[in-house]
Amino acid sequence: MNEAVRSALDAWGLALSGESLARLQLFASGLAEKNSLLNLVSAPDLPRLWERHILDALAAAPLLRRLLPPGARIADAGSGAGFPGLVLSAALPEYSFTLLDSNGKRCAFLNWSAARMKSANVSVLHRRLGEGGRAAGDRYDAVLERAMGQLENILPQCLNILAEGGRFLAWQSGAQLSASRPAADAALAAAESGLLEVHSYRLPGDAEDRHIAVFGRKH
């Protein structure tokens, strides 16, 4: 972790404990070790893993602490290489994280990483988002989505596994936020939900803000 990352964390008011930092360093070294076999992130991103991926995931930490009480259950929809769920699990030990992914090799990497990190607050499910529908029974206080594709394609499934009063957090670019998306609007209306707030932040070296859109039921 370099000075630019430390400065961003300080600006966000996020202080990582020694244990949290050690877990994140184990995660980063493990990803670098396995990346050539599993193609978890693009090779050019590896030298800037902290700035481009780990820090981007950690941007949600202050937001989650404001929205959720300790003990809350959080699902990472399509966790992939562990962004954002596995990263956030290291920074936020007071929450329980379930990492969902449909790819068996990625799930094996997530389980291996969580074991190396000694992350007792993490479980991994080899499951496609929405598999089993509401009958599956799992409900979460928050669902996270960072890079699964078009919002309108995953919004119904993410809203479907929220507990009462839960929140769905989606990482979005400025262009995505400003775009007209009638299918997403229709899904929100059907779920009696809407956009509640937008959390904006900037990564080191970026010229534009990034955003985390927070969706939930409107009362």
Order of alpha helices (4+ residues) and beta strands (2+ residues): alpha-alpha-alpha-alpha-beta-alpha-beta-alpha-beta-beta-alpha-beta-alpha-alpha-beta-beta
